[in-house]
Amino acid sequence: MFERLLGRLPCRGAGALRLAEQWPVHFVAFDLFRLSGTDTTGWSYRRRRAAGEALFADHRLTAPRVLCPSTTRRGRRGH
């Protein structure tokens, strides 16, 4: 699949639109490391997560942009 994405890079115009329809791409955000030029790596995960959620809400970002679900639940998966 990644090869198909790479194949789309040099395309322009109608060819790019056709490939985008054939092989759509989604951006999935897992974490936020910079925000408006500010390095957020020193922030706690909860603070970065809240900033990411606010960013998505403020800009009404939806698919193909997705904020990955998160949990603060500790323990092993499935337990």
Short mmCIF file of the C-alpha atoms (twelve columns), coordinates in Angstrom:
data_MODEL
# 
_entry.id   MODEL 
# 
loop_
_atom_site.group_PDB 
_atom_site.id 
_atom_site.type_symbol 
_atom_site.label_atom_id 
_atom_site.label_alt_id 
_atom_site.label_comp_id 
_atom_site.label_asym_id 
_atom_site.label_seq_id 
_atom_site.Cartn_x 
_atom_site.Cartn_y 
_atom_site.Cartn_z 
_atom_site.pdbx_PDB_model_num 
ATOM 1  C CA . MET A 1  0.000   0.000  0.000   1 
ATOM 2  C CA . PHE A 2  2.791   2.457  0.799   1 
ATOM 3  C CA . GLU A 3  4.148   1.941  -2.722  1 
ATOM 4  C CA . ARG A 4  0.832   3.212  -4.109  1 
ATOM 5  C CA . LEU A 5  1.112   6.356  -1.999  1 
ATOM 6  C CA . LEU A 6  4.661   6.926  -3.256  1 
ATOM 7  C CA . GLY A 7  3.398   6.474  -6.801  1 
ATOM 8  C CA . ARG A 8  0.958   9.344  -6.286  1 
ATOM 9  C CA . LEU A 9  3.660   11.874 -5.335  1 
ATOM 10 C CA . PRO A 10 4.805   12.901 -8.831  1 
ATOM 11 C CA . CYS A 11 1.250   13.076 -10.233 1 
ATOM 12 C CA . ARG A 12 -0.519  16.365 -10.910 1 
ATOM 13 C CA . GLY A 13 -3.859  17.502 -12.273 1 
ATOM 14 C CA . ALA A 14 -6.435  14.977 -13.469 1 
ATOM 15 C CA . GLY A 15 -4.055  12.062 -12.895 1 
ATOM 16 C CA . ALA A 16 -3.609  13.046 -9.254  1 
ATOM 17 C CA . LEU A 17 -7.381  13.384 -8.774  1 
ATOM 18 C CA . ARG A 18 -7.991  9.959  -10.332 1 
ATOM 19 C CA . LEU A 19 -5.392  8.304  -8.097  1 
ATOM 20 C CA . ALA A 20 -6.732  10.111 -5.013  1 
ATOM 21 C CA . GLU A 21 -10.172 8.664  -5.723  1 
ATOM 22 C CA . GLN A 22 -8.746  5.202  -6.407  1 
ATOM 23 C CA . TRP A 23 -6.345  5.164  -3.429  1 
ATOM 24 C CA . PRO A 24 -7.561  7.666  -0.801  1 
ATOM 25 C CA . VAL A 25 -5.263  8.628  2.051   1 
ATOM 26 C CA . HIS A 26 -6.166  9.460  5.637   1 
ATOM 27 C CA . PHE A 27 -4.022  11.393 8.091   1 
ATOM 28 C CA . VAL A 28 -4.138  9.861  11.588  1 
ATOM 29 C CA . ALA A 29 -2.763  11.956 14.453  1 
ATOM 30 C CA . PHE A 30 -1.448  9.998  17.432  1 
ATOM 31 C CA . ASP A 31 0.185   12.785 19.393  1 
ATOM 32 C CA . LEU A 32 1.018   16.478 19.207  1 
ATOM 33 C CA . PHE A 33 4.686   17.497 19.317  1 
ATOM 34 C CA . ARG A 34 4.456   21.094 18.039  1 
ATOM 35 C CA . LEU A 35 1.600   23.550 18.223  1 
ATOM 36 C CA . SER A 36 1.797   26.980 16.579  1 
ATOM 37 C CA . GLY A 37 5.595   26.841 16.704  1 
ATOM 38 C CA . THR A 38 5.687   25.689 20.340  1 
ATOM 39 C CA . ASP A 39 7.556   22.503 21.271  1 
ATOM 40 C CA . THR A 40 5.068   20.447 23.284  1 
ATOM 41 C CA . THR A 41 7.333   17.478 24.015  1 
ATOM 42 C CA . GLY A 42 7.850   18.690 27.589  1 
ATOM 43 C CA . TRP A 43 4.094   18.736 28.228  1 
ATOM 44 C CA . SER A 44 2.337   15.811 29.868  1 
ATOM 45 C CA . TYR A 45 0.489   13.433 27.567  1 
ATOM 46 C CA . ARG A 46 -2.856  14.601 28.986  1 
ATOM 47 C CA . ARG A 47 -2.038  18.213 28.139  1 
ATOM 48 C CA . ARG A 48 -0.875  17.301 24.603  1 
ATOM 49 C CA . ARG A 49 -3.985  15.173 24.112  1 
ATOM 50 C CA . ALA A 50 -6.269  17.992 25.265  1 
ATOM 51 C CA . ALA A 51 -4.483  20.410 22.901  1 
ATOM 52 C CA . GLY A 52 -4.893  17.946 20.016  1 
ATOM 53 C CA . GLU A 53 -8.578  17.466 20.755  1 
ATOM 54 C CA . ALA A 54 -9.058  21.251 20.924  1 
ATOM 55 C CA . LEU A 55 -7.197  21.678 17.618  1 
ATOM 56 C CA . PHE A 56 -9.445  19.144 15.880  1 
ATOM 57 C CA . ALA A 57 -12.585 20.695 17.406  1 
ATOM 58 C CA . ASP A 58 -11.596 24.321 16.717  1 
ATOM 59 C CA . HIS A 59 -10.841 23.593 13.068  1 
ATOM 60 C CA . ARG A 60 -13.700 21.094 12.701  1 
ATOM 61 C CA . LEU A 61 -11.253 18.537 11.330  1 
ATOM 62 C CA . THR A 62 -12.866 15.324 10.123  1 
ATOM 63 C CA . ALA A 63 -11.932 12.503 7.766   1 
ATOM 64 C CA . PRO A 64 -9.573  12.212 6.026   1 
ATOM 65 C CA . ARG A 65 -7.974  13.711 9.172   1 
ATOM 66 C CA . VAL A 66 -8.499  11.556 12.236  1 
ATOM 67 C CA . LEU A 67 -7.452  11.926 15.858  1 
ATOM 68 C CA . CYS A 68 -6.613  8.404  17.000  1 
ATOM 69 C CA . PRO A 69 -8.701  7.220  19.969  1 
ATOM 70 C CA . SER A 70 -6.865  7.323  23.279  1 
ATOM 71 C CA . THR A 71 -7.177  5.810  26.685  1 
ATOM 72 C CA . THR A 72 -5.582  6.534  30.012  1 
ATOM 73 C CA . ARG A 73 -6.554  3.095  31.292  1 
ATOM 74 C CA . ARG A 74 -3.632  1.234  32.773  1 
ATOM 75 C CA . GLY A 75 -3.057  -2.473 32.606  1 
ATOM 76 C CA . ARG A 76 -2.776  -5.124 29.962  1 
ATOM 77 C CA . ARG A 77 -4.857  -5.024 26.813  1 
ATOM 78 C CA . GLY A 78 -8.026  -7.007 26.951  1 
ATOM 79 C CA . HIS A 79 -8.081  -7.104 30.762  1 
# 
